Amino acid sequence: MKAASWCIAIVMVFFGAYLLVFGNAWAPLVFQQLSGSTIGAWVELVVPLLPMVFIGGGAVLISSRRRRSFQRQRI
């Protein structure tokens, strides 16, 4: 279980970095797909935040894992 959460965290951070670096490639396609729908206008507000959400989620998983292992060492 520890290894799985660690791998998920690393993948989330790297995927967020990928989205951030290559945003010029994927973002216009997403915005073009969303422009036709009514709810697409609201989703367009969230799309620029996706890289930060993935990076932040992965960082939280990594820090929570480290915090749990540190607490076990103190006992």
PDB file of N, CA, C and O in Angstrom:
ATOM      1  N   MET A   1       0.823  -1.194   0.000  1.00  0.00           N
ATOM      2  CA  MET A   1       0.000   0.000   0.000  1.00  0.00           C
ATOM      3  C   MET A   1       0.869   1.260   0.000  1.00  0.00           C
ATOM      4  O   MET A   1       0.544   2.252  -0.653  1.00  0.00           O
ATOM      5  N   LYS A   2       1.971   1.204   0.738  1.00  0.00           N
ATOM      6  CA  LYS A   2       2.863   2.366   0.782  1.00  0.00           C
ATOM      7  C   LYS A   2       3.440   2.666  -0.597  1.00  0.00           C
ATOM      8  O   LYS A   2       3.510   3.817  -1.030  1.00  0.00           O
ATOM      9  N   ALA A   3       3.849   1.596  -1.272  1.00  0.00           N
ATOM     10  CA  ALA A   3       4.447   1.785  -2.594  1.00  0.00           C
ATOM     11  C   ALA A   3       3.417   2.306  -3.591  1.00  0.00           C
ATOM     12  O   ALA A   3       3.741   3.116  -4.460  1.00  0.00           O
ATOM     13  N   ALA A   4       2.187   1.844  -3.465  1.00  0.00           N
ATOM     14  CA  ALA A   4       1.143   2.299  -4.387  1.00  0.00           C
ATOM     15  C   ALA A   4       0.848   3.783  -4.196  1.00  0.00           C
ATOM     16  O   ALA A   4       0.717   4.516  -5.176  1.00  0.00           O
ATOM     17  N   SER A   5       0.743   4.232  -2.950  1.00  0.00           N
ATOM     18  CA  SER A   5       0.468   5.658  -2.724  1.00  0.00           C
ATOM     19  C   SER A   5       1.656   6.510  -3.158  1.00  0.00           C
ATOM     20  O   SER A   5       1.479   7.617  -3.667  1.00  0.00           O
ATOM     21  N   TRP A   6       2.849   6.001  -2.958  1.00  0.00           N
ATOM     22  CA  TRP A   6       4.046   6.722  -3.398  1.00  0.00           C
ATOM     23  C   TRP A   6       4.058   6.857  -4.924  1.00  0.00           C
ATOM     24  O   TRP A   6       4.345   7.932  -5.452  1.00  0.00           O
ATOM     25  N   CYS A   7       3.748   5.771  -5.625  1.00  0.00           N
ATOM     26  CA  CYS A   7       3.723   5.805  -7.093  1.00  0.00           C
ATOM     27  C   CYS A   7       2.626   6.735  -7.607  1.00  0.00           C
ATOM     28  O   CYS A   7       2.840   7.480  -8.564  1.00  0.00           O
ATOM     29  N   ILE A   8       1.461   6.695  -6.978  1.00  0.00           N
ATOM     30  CA  ILE A   8       0.371   7.581  -7.385  1.00  0.00           C
ATOM     31  C   ILE A   8       0.772   9.037  -7.192  1.00  0.00           C
ATOM     32  O   ILE A   8       0.492   9.879  -8.045  1.00  0.00           O
ATOM     33  N   ALA A   9       1.427   9.334  -6.074  1.00  0.00           N
ATOM     34  CA  ALA A   9       1.856  10.708  -5.804  1.00  0.00           C
ATOM     35  C   ALA A   9       2.868  11.180  -6.841  1.00  0.00           C
ATOM     36  O   ALA A   9       2.767  12.297  -7.348  1.00  0.00           O
ATOM     37  N   ILE A  10       3.832  10.342  -7.154  1.00  0.00           N
ATOM     38  CA  ILE A  10       4.856  10.706  -8.139  1.00  0.00           C
ATOM     39  C   ILE A  10       4.224  10.905  -9.518  1.00  0.00           C
ATOM     40  O   ILE A  10       4.565  11.853 -10.227  1.00  0.00           O
ATOM     41  N   VAL A  11       3.309  10.019  -9.897  1.00  0.00           N
ATOM     42  CA  VAL A  11       2.641  10.148 -11.195  1.00  0.00           C
ATOM     43  C   VAL A  11       1.823  11.432 -11.244  1.00  0.00           C
ATOM     44  O   VAL A  11       1.806  12.115 -12.269  1.00  0.00           O
ATOM     45  N   MET A  12       1.146  11.769 -10.148  1.00  0.00           N
ATOM     46  CA  MET A  12       0.358  13.004 -10.121  1.00  0.00           C
ATOM     47  C   MET A  12       1.245  14.230 -10.299  1.00  0.00           C
ATOM     48  O   MET A  12       0.896  15.143 -11.047  1.00  0.00           O
ATOM     49  N   VAL A  13       2.380  14.258  -9.621  1.00  0.00           N
ATOM     50  CA  VAL A  13       3.291  15.402  -9.733  1.00  0.00           C
ATOM     51  C   VAL A  13       3.843  15.507 -11.152  1.00  0.00           C
ATOM     52  O   VAL A  13       3.873  16.594 -11.729  1.00  0.00           O
ATOM     53  N   PHE A  14       4.279  14.383 -11.713  1.00  0.00           N
ATOM     54  CA  PHE A  14       4.832  14.421 -13.069  1.00  0.00           C
ATOM     55  C   PHE A  14       3.769  14.739 -14.115  1.00  0.00           C
ATOM     56  O   PHE A  14       4.050  15.440 -15.087  1.00  0.00           O
ATOM     57  N   PHE A  15       2.543  14.229 -13.925  1.00  0.00           N
ATOM     58  CA  PHE A  15       1.474  14.538 -14.870  1.00  0.00           C
ATOM     59  C   PHE A  15       1.113  16.020 -14.799  1.00  0.00           C
ATOM     60  O   PHE A  15       0.851  16.645 -15.826  1.00  0.00           O
ATOM     61  N   GLY A  16       1.100  16.581 -13.594  1.00  0.00           N
ATOM     62  CA  GLY A  16       0.854  18.015 -13.453  1.00  0.00           C
ATOM     63  C   GLY A  16       1.945  18.838 -14.109  1.00  0.00           C
ATOM     64  O   GLY A  16       1.669  19.855 -14.747  1.00  0.00           O
ATOM     65  N   ALA A  17       3.195  18.394 -13.951  1.00  0.00           N
ATOM     66  CA  ALA A  17       4.301  19.099 -14.605  1.00  0.00           C
ATOM     67  C   ALA A  17       4.189  18.997 -16.124  1.00  0.00           C
ATOM     68  O   ALA A  17       4.469  19.959 -16.840  1.00  0.00           O
ATOM     69  N   TYR A  18       3.777  17.826 -16.610  1.00  0.00           N
ATOM     70  CA  TYR A  18       3.570  17.646 -18.052  1.00  0.00           C
ATOM     71  C   TYR A  18       2.487  18.595 -18.556  1.00  0.00           C
ATOM     72  O   TYR A  18       2.658  19.254 -19.582  1.00  0.00           O
ATOM     73  N   LEU A  19       1.365  18.661 -17.827  1.00  0.00           N
ATOM     74  CA  LEU A  19       0.286  19.562 -18.233  1.00  0.00           C
ATOM     75  C   LEU A  19       0.743  21.015 -18.218  1.00  0.00           C
ATOM     76  O   LEU A  19       0.356  21.803 -19.081  1.00  0.00           O
ATOM     77  N   LEU A  20       1.558  21.363 -17.245  1.00  0.00           N
ATOM     78  CA  LEU A  20       2.044  22.733 -17.129  1.00  0.00           C
ATOM     79  C   LEU A  20       2.995  23.084 -18.270  1.00  0.00           C
ATOM     80  O   LEU A  20       2.879  24.150 -18.874  1.00  0.00           O
ATOM     81  N   VAL A  21       3.931  22.188 -18.562  1.00  0.00           N
ATOM     82  CA  VAL A  21       4.941  22.460 -19.586  1.00  0.00           C
ATOM     83  C   VAL A  21       4.333  22.452 -20.991  1.00  0.00           C
ATOM     84  O   VAL A  21       4.656  23.307 -21.816  1.00  0.00           O
ATOM     85  N   PHE A  22       3.461  21.491 -21.256  1.00  0.00           N
ATOM     86  CA  PHE A  22       2.891  21.353 -22.596  1.00  0.00           C
ATOM     87  C   PHE A  22       1.466  21.898 -22.669  1.00  0.00           C
ATOM     88  O   PHE A  22       0.649  21.396 -23.441  1.00  0.00           O
ATOM     89  N   GLY A  23       1.168  22.908 -21.883  1.00  0.00           N
ATOM     90  CA  GLY A  23      -0.164  23.503 -21.871  1.00  0.00           C
ATOM     91  C   GLY A  23      -0.562  24.119 -23.193  1.00  0.00           C
ATOM     92  O   GLY A  23      -1.746  24.162 -23.529  1.00  0.00           O
ATOM     93  N   ASN A  24       0.415  24.595 -23.948  1.00  0.00           N
ATOM     94  CA  ASN A  24       0.099  25.191 -25.256  1.00  0.00           C
ATOM     95  C   ASN A  24      -0.408  24.152 -26.248  1.00  0.00           C
ATOM     96  O   ASN A  24      -1.043  24.501 -27.242  1.00  0.00           O
ATOM     97  N   ALA A  25      -0.133  22.888 -25.986  1.00  0.00           N
ATOM     98  CA  ALA A  25      -0.576  21.831 -26.895  1.00  0.00           C
ATOM     99  C   ALA A  25      -1.973  21.316 -26.548  1.00  0.00           C
ATOM    100  O   ALA A  25      -2.794  21.120 -27.444  1.00  0.00           O
ATOM    101  N   TRP A  26      -2.253  21.097 -25.276  1.00  0.00           N
ATOM    102  CA  TRP A  26      -3.529  20.476 -24.910  1.00  0.00           C
ATOM    103  C   TRP A  26      -4.627  21.479 -24.573  1.00  0.00           C
ATOM    104  O   TRP A  26      -5.801  21.190 -24.804  1.00  0.00           O
ATOM    105  N   ALA A  27      -4.292  22.625 -24.045  1.00  0.00           N
ATOM    106  CA  ALA A  27      -5.321  23.577 -23.601  1.00  0.00           C
ATOM    107  C   ALA A  27      -6.197  24.108 -24.744  1.00  0.00           C
ATOM    108  O   ALA A  27      -7.415  24.165 -24.576  1.00  0.00           O
ATOM    109  N   PRO A  28      -5.639  24.498 -25.894  1.00  0.00           N
ATOM    110  CA  PRO A  28      -6.522  24.972 -26.968  1.00  0.00           C
ATOM    111  C   PRO A  28      -7.521  23.914 -27.439  1.00  0.00           C
ATOM    112  O   PRO A  28      -8.662  24.235 -27.770  1.00  0.00           O
ATOM    113  N   LEU A  29      -7.088  22.658 -27.467  1.00  0.00           N
ATOM    114  CA  LEU A  29      -8.006  21.587 -27.869  1.00  0.00           C
ATOM    115  C   LEU A  29      -9.143  21.433 -26.870  1.00  0.00           C
ATOM    116  O   LEU A  29     -10.297  21.243 -27.255  1.00  0.00           O
ATOM    117  N   VAL A  30      -8.813  21.514 -25.593  1.00  0.00           N
ATOM    118  CA  VAL A  30      -9.839  21.392 -24.556  1.00  0.00           C
ATOM    119  C   VAL A  30     -10.799  22.569 -24.622  1.00  0.00           C
ATOM    120  O   VAL A  30     -12.013  22.385 -24.543  1.00  0.00           O
ATOM    121  N   PHE A  31     -10.268  23.767 -24.766  1.00  0.00           N
ATOM    122  CA  PHE A  31     -11.136  24.947 -24.845  1.00  0.00           C
ATOM    123  C   PHE A  31     -12.038  24.901 -26.078  1.00  0.00           C
ATOM    124  O   PHE A  31     -13.189  25.334 -26.024  1.00  0.00           O
ATOM    125  N   GLN A  32     -11.522  24.384 -27.173  1.00  0.00           N
ATOM    126  CA  GLN A  32     -12.322  24.269 -28.387  1.00  0.00           C
ATOM    127  C   GLN A  32     -13.474  23.288 -28.179  1.00  0.00           C
ATOM    128  O   GLN A  32     -14.588  23.532 -28.642  1.00  0.00           O
ATOM    129  N   GLN A  33     -13.212  22.185 -27.489  1.00  0.00           N
ATOM    130  CA  GLN A  33     -14.266  21.206 -27.225  1.00  0.00           C
ATOM    131  C   GLN A  33     -15.316  21.745 -26.261  1.00  0.00           C
ATOM    132  O   GLN A  33     -16.499  21.424 -26.381  1.00  0.00           O
ATOM    133  N   LEU A  34     -14.887  22.561 -25.311  1.00  0.00           N
ATOM    134  CA  LEU A  34     -15.803  23.070 -24.295  1.00  0.00           C
ATOM    135  C   LEU A  34     -16.621  24.267 -24.760  1.00  0.00           C
ATOM    136  O   LEU A  34     -17.644  24.583 -24.153  1.00  0.00           O
ATOM    137  N   SER A  35     -16.199  24.928 -25.811  1.00  0.00           N
ATOM    138  CA  SER A  35     -16.858  26.170 -26.218  1.00  0.00           C
ATOM    139  C   SER A  35     -18.286  25.964 -26.706  1.00  0.00           C
ATOM    140  O   SER A  35     -19.072  26.911 -26.691  1.00  0.00           O
ATOM    141  N   GLY A  36     -18.641  24.781 -27.131  1.00  0.00           N
ATOM    142  CA  GLY A  36     -19.973  24.552 -27.667  1.00  0.00           C
ATOM    143  C   GLY A  36     -21.050  24.298 -26.631  1.00  0.00           C
ATOM    144  O   GLY A  36     -22.235  24.392 -26.951  1.00  0.00           O
ATOM    145  N   SER A  37     -20.680  23.982 -25.405  1.00  0.00           N
ATOM    146  CA  SER A  37     -21.691  23.623 -24.411  1.00  0.00           C
ATOM    147  C   SER A  37     -21.898  24.745 -23.399  1.00  0.00           C
ATOM    148  O   SER A  37     -21.056  25.628 -23.233  1.00  0.00           O
ATOM    149  N   THR A  38     -23.039  24.683 -22.733  1.00  0.00           N
ATOM    150  CA  THR A  38     -23.358  25.695 -21.726  1.00  0.00           C
ATOM    151  C   THR A  38     -22.480  25.541 -20.495  1.00  0.00           C
ATOM    152  O   THR A  38     -21.976  26.526 -19.955  1.00  0.00           O
ATOM    153  N   ILE A  39     -22.302  24.312 -20.059  1.00  0.00           N
ATOM    154  CA  ILE A  39     -21.486  24.078 -18.866  1.00  0.00           C
ATOM    155  C   ILE A  39     -20.002  24.265 -19.174  1.00  0.00           C
ATOM    156  O   ILE A  39     -19.187  24.414 -18.263  1.00  0.00           O
ATOM    157  N   GLY A  40     -19.654  24.257 -20.463  1.00  0.00           N
ATOM    158  CA  GLY A  40     -18.259  24.434 -20.858  1.00  0.00           C
ATOM    159  C   GLY A  40     -17.668  25.749 -20.395  1.00  0.00           C
ATOM    160  O   GLY A  40     -16.471  25.824 -20.117  1.00  0.00           O
ATOM    161  N   ALA A  41     -18.483  26.784 -20.308  1.00  0.00           N
ATOM    162  CA  ALA A  41     -17.983  28.081 -19.838  1.00  0.00           C
ATOM    163  C   ALA A  41     -17.518  27.992 -18.390  1.00  0.00           C
ATOM    164  O   ALA A  41     -16.535  28.630 -18.014  1.00  0.00           O
ATOM    165  N   TRP A  42     -18.213  27.208 -17.582  1.00  0.00           N
ATOM    166  CA  TRP A  42     -17.801  27.040 -16.187  1.00  0.00           C
ATOM    167  C   TRP A  42     -16.581  26.136 -16.077  1.00  0.00           C
ATOM    168  O   TRP A  42     -15.695  26.369 -15.255  1.00  0.00           O
ATOM    169  N   VAL A  43     -16.543  25.110 -16.906  1.00  0.00           N
ATOM    170  CA  VAL A  43     -15.403  24.196 -16.872  1.00  0.00           C
ATOM    171  C   VAL A  43     -14.144  24.905 -17.356  1.00  0.00           C
ATOM    172  O   VAL A  43     -13.044  24.593 -16.900  1.00  0.00           O
ATOM    173  N   GLU A  44     -14.293  25.853 -18.272  1.00  0.00           N
ATOM    174  CA  GLU A  44     -13.138  26.607 -18.764  1.00  0.00           C
ATOM    175  C   GLU A  44     -12.444  27.383 -17.650  1.00  0.00           C
ATOM    176  O   GLU A  44     -11.255  27.684 -17.754  1.00  0.00           O
ATOM    177  N   LEU A  45     -13.166  27.707 -16.598  1.00  0.00           N
ATOM    178  CA  LEU A  45     -12.547  28.392 -15.463  1.00  0.00           C
ATOM    179  C   LEU A  45     -11.631  27.467 -14.668  1.00  0.00           C
ATOM    180  O   LEU A  45     -10.681  27.925 -14.033  1.00  0.00           O
ATOM    181  N   VAL A  46     -11.916  26.170 -14.703  1.00  0.00           N
ATOM    182  CA  VAL A  46     -11.161  25.196 -13.916  1.00  0.00           C
ATOM    183  C   VAL A  46      -9.967  24.637 -14.686  1.00  0.00           C
ATOM    184  O   VAL A  46      -8.960  24.269 -14.081  1.00  0.00           O
ATOM    185  N   VAL A  47     -10.069  24.570 -16.000  1.00  0.00           N
ATOM    186  CA  VAL A  47      -9.037  23.929 -16.821  1.00  0.00           C
ATOM    187  C   VAL A  47      -7.638  24.508 -16.582  1.00  0.00           C
ATOM    188  O   VAL A  47      -6.695  23.722 -16.485  1.00  0.00           O
ATOM    189  N   PRO A  48      -7.442  25.822 -16.480  1.00  0.00           N
ATOM    190  CA  PRO A  48      -6.083  26.324 -16.234  1.00  0.00           C
ATOM    191  C   PRO A  48      -5.507  25.904 -14.880  1.00  0.00           C
ATOM    192  O   PRO A  48      -4.293  25.954 -14.682  1.00  0.00           O
ATOM    193  N   LEU A  49      -6.360  25.495 -13.959  1.00  0.00           N
ATOM    194  CA  LEU A  49      -5.886  25.094 -12.634  1.00  0.00           C
ATOM    195  C   LEU A  49      -5.512  23.617 -12.549  1.00  0.00           C
ATOM    196  O   LEU A  49      -4.949  23.186 -11.543  1.00  0.00           O
ATOM    197  N   LEU A  50      -5.810  22.838 -13.579  1.00  0.00           N
ATOM    198  CA  LEU A  50      -5.550  21.401 -13.532  1.00  0.00           C
ATOM    199  C   LEU A  50      -4.096  21.040 -13.219  1.00  0.00           C
ATOM    200  O   LEU A  50      -3.873  20.164 -12.384  1.00  0.00           O
ATOM    201  N   PRO A  51      -3.093  21.669 -13.848  1.00  0.00           N
ATOM    202  CA  PRO A  51      -1.717  21.307 -13.487  1.00  0.00           C
ATOM    203  C   PRO A  51      -1.420  21.526 -12.007  1.00  0.00           C
ATOM    204  O   PRO A  51      -0.761  20.701 -11.373  1.00  0.00           O
ATOM    205  N   MET A  52      -1.903  22.630 -11.461  1.00  0.00           N
ATOM    206  CA  MET A  52      -1.641  22.905 -10.044  1.00  0.00           C
ATOM    207  C   MET A  52      -2.373  21.926  -9.140  1.00  0.00           C
ATOM    208  O   MET A  52      -1.869  21.565  -8.076  1.00  0.00           O
ATOM    209  N   VAL A  53      -3.558  21.494  -9.554  1.00  0.00           N
ATOM    210  CA  VAL A  53      -4.314  20.520  -8.762  1.00  0.00           C
ATOM    211  C   VAL A  53      -3.566  19.194  -8.706  1.00  0.00           C
ATOM    212  O   VAL A  53      -3.461  18.589  -7.639  1.00  0.00           O
ATOM    213  N   PHE A  54      -3.047  18.738  -9.837  1.00  0.00           N
ATOM    214  CA  PHE A  54      -2.304  17.482  -9.850  1.00  0.00           C
ATOM    215  C   PHE A  54      -1.005  17.590  -9.059  1.00  0.00           C
ATOM    216  O   PHE A  54      -0.682  16.691  -8.282  1.00  0.00           O
ATOM    217  N   ILE A  55      -0.260  18.669  -9.241  1.00  0.00           N
ATOM    218  CA  ILE A  55       0.994  18.840  -8.505  1.00  0.00           C
ATOM    219  C   ILE A  55       0.721  18.953  -7.011  1.00  0.00           C
ATOM    220  O   ILE A  55       1.413  18.331  -6.205  1.00  0.00           O
ATOM    221  N   GLY A  56      -0.278  19.739  -6.637  1.00  0.00           N
ATOM    222  CA  GLY A  56      -0.619  19.892  -5.221  1.00  0.00           C
ATOM    223  C   GLY A  56      -1.119  18.606  -4.599  1.00  0.00           C
ATOM    224  O   GLY A  56      -0.752  18.283  -3.469  1.00  0.00           O
ATOM    225  N   GLY A  57      -1.953  17.865  -5.319  1.00  0.00           N
ATOM    226  CA  GLY A  57      -2.444  16.586  -4.798  1.00  0.00           C
ATOM    227  C   GLY A  57      -1.320  15.589  -4.587  1.00  0.00           C
ATOM    228  O   GLY A  57      -1.292  14.885  -3.577  1.00  0.00           O
ATOM    229  N   GLY A  58      -0.398  15.524  -5.529  1.00  0.00           N
ATOM    230  CA  GLY A  58       0.750  14.636  -5.363  1.00  0.00           C
ATOM    231  C   GLY A  58       1.640  15.061  -4.211  1.00  0.00           C
ATOM    232  O   GLY A  58       2.149  14.217  -3.474  1.00  0.00           O
ATOM    233  N   ALA A  59       1.830  16.359  -4.050  1.00  0.00           N
ATOM    234  CA  ALA A  59       2.652  16.854  -2.939  1.00  0.00           C
ATOM    235  C   ALA A  59       1.997  16.550  -1.595  1.00  0.00           C
ATOM    236  O   ALA A  59       2.688  16.219  -0.632  1.00  0.00           O
ATOM    237  N   VAL A  60       0.684  16.659  -1.522  1.00  0.00           N
ATOM    238  CA  VAL A  60      -0.021  16.333  -0.277  1.00  0.00           C
ATOM    239  C   VAL A  60       0.131  14.854   0.045  1.00  0.00           C
ATOM    240  O   VAL A  60       0.349  14.494   1.202  1.00  0.00           O
ATOM    241  N   LEU A  61       0.017  13.995  -0.958  1.00  0.00           N
ATOM    242  CA  LEU A  61       0.204  12.564  -0.718  1.00  0.00           C
ATOM    243  C   LEU A  61       1.613  12.258  -0.225  1.00  0.00           C
ATOM    244  O   LEU A  61       1.795  11.452   0.688  1.00  0.00           O
ATOM    245  N   ILE A  62       2.607  12.898  -0.826  1.00  0.00           N
ATOM    246  CA  ILE A  62       3.990  12.666  -0.410  1.00  0.00           C
ATOM    247  C   ILE A  62       4.211  13.155   1.014  1.00  0.00           C
ATOM    248  O   ILE A  62       4.813  12.450   1.824  1.00  0.00           O
ATOM    249  N   SER A  63       3.732  14.354   1.327  1.00  0.00           N
ATOM    250  CA  SER A  63       3.967  14.896   2.670  1.00  0.00           C
ATOM    251  C   SER A  63       3.184  14.130   3.727  1.00  0.00           C
ATOM    252  O   SER A  63       3.678  13.969   4.843  1.00  0.00           O
ATOM    253  N   SER A  64       1.981  13.652   3.418  1.00  0.00           N
ATOM    254  CA  SER A  64       1.227  12.883   4.409  1.00  0.00           C
ATOM    255  C   SER A  64       1.900  11.543   4.668  1.00  0.00           C
ATOM    256  O   SER A  64       1.875  11.047   5.794  1.00  0.00           O
ATOM    257  N   ARG A  65       2.495  10.959   3.649  1.00  0.00           N
ATOM    258  CA  ARG A  65       3.213   9.696   3.836  1.00  0.00           C
ATOM    259  C   ARG A  65       4.445   9.915   4.707  1.00  0.00           C
ATOM    260  O   ARG A  65       4.743   9.105   5.584  1.00  0.00           O
ATOM    261  N   ARG A  66       5.153  11.000   4.465  1.00  0.00           N
ATOM    262  CA  ARG A  66       6.341  11.288   5.274  1.00  0.00           C
ATOM    263  C   ARG A  66       5.965  11.595   6.718  1.00  0.00           C
ATOM    264  O   ARG A  66       6.668  11.193   7.645  1.00  0.00           O
ATOM    265  N   ARG A  67       4.861  12.305   6.907  1.00  0.00           N
ATOM    266  CA  ARG A  67       4.426  12.651   8.252  1.00  0.00           C
ATOM    267  C   ARG A  67       4.060  11.394   9.035  1.00  0.00           C
ATOM    268  O   ARG A  67       4.399  11.283  10.214  1.00  0.00           O
ATOM    269  N   ARG A  68       3.372  10.442   8.396  1.00  0.00           N
ATOM    270  CA  ARG A  68       3.002   9.200   9.070  1.00  0.00           C
ATOM    271  C   ARG A  68       4.234   8.389   9.433  1.00  0.00           C
ATOM    272  O   ARG A  68       4.297   7.825  10.526  1.00  0.00           O
ATOM    273  N   SER A  69       5.223   8.318   8.533  1.00  0.00           N
ATOM    274  CA  SER A  69       6.424   7.544   8.842  1.00  0.00           C
ATOM    275  C   SER A  69       7.238   8.224   9.932  1.00  0.00           C
ATOM    276  O   SER A  69       7.863   7.541  10.743  1.00  0.00           O
ATOM    277  N   PHE A  70       7.247   9.568   9.974  1.00  0.00           N
ATOM    278  CA  PHE A  70       7.962  10.283  11.027  1.00  0.00           C
ATOM    279  C   PHE A  70       7.310  10.036  12.379  1.00  0.00           C
ATOM    280  O   PHE A  70       8.012   9.867  13.376  1.00  0.00           O
ATOM    281  N   GLN A  71       5.983  10.011  12.433  1.00  0.00           N
ATOM    282  CA  GLN A  71       5.287   9.764  13.691  1.00  0.00           C
ATOM    283  C   GLN A  71       5.542   8.356  14.187  1.00  0.00           C
ATOM    284  O   GLN A  71       5.630   8.144  15.396  1.00  0.00           O
ATOM    285  N   ARG A  72       5.665   7.391  13.299  1.00  0.00           N
ATOM    286  CA  ARG A  72       5.969   6.017  13.712  1.00  0.00           C
ATOM    287  C   ARG A  72       7.368   5.921  14.290  1.00  0.00           C
ATOM    288  O   ARG A  72       7.592   5.150  15.223  1.00  0.00           O
ATOM    289  N   GLN A  73       8.319   6.683  13.760  1.00  0.00           N
ATOM    290  CA  GLN A  73       9.688   6.631  14.253  1.00  0.00           C
ATOM    291  C   GLN A  73       9.806   7.223  15.644  1.00  0.00           C
ATOM    292  O   GLN A  73      10.655   6.795  16.426  1.00  0.00           O
ATOM    293  N   ARG A  74       8.968   8.199  15.966  1.00  0.00           N
ATOM    294  CA  ARG A  74       9.037   8.844  17.276  1.00  0.00           C
ATOM    295  C   ARG A  74       8.515   7.938  18.380  1.00  0.00           C
ATOM    296  O   ARG A  74       8.893   8.095  19.541  1.00  0.00           O
ATOM    297  N   ILE A  75       7.654   6.994  18.034  1.00  0.00           N
ATOM    298  CA  ILE A  75       7.051   6.135  19.068  1.00  0.00           C
ATOM    299  C   ILE A  75       7.998   5.076  19.520  1.00  0.00           C
ATOM    300  O   ILE A  75       7.655   4.269  20.383  1.00  0.00           O
TER     301      ILE A  75
END
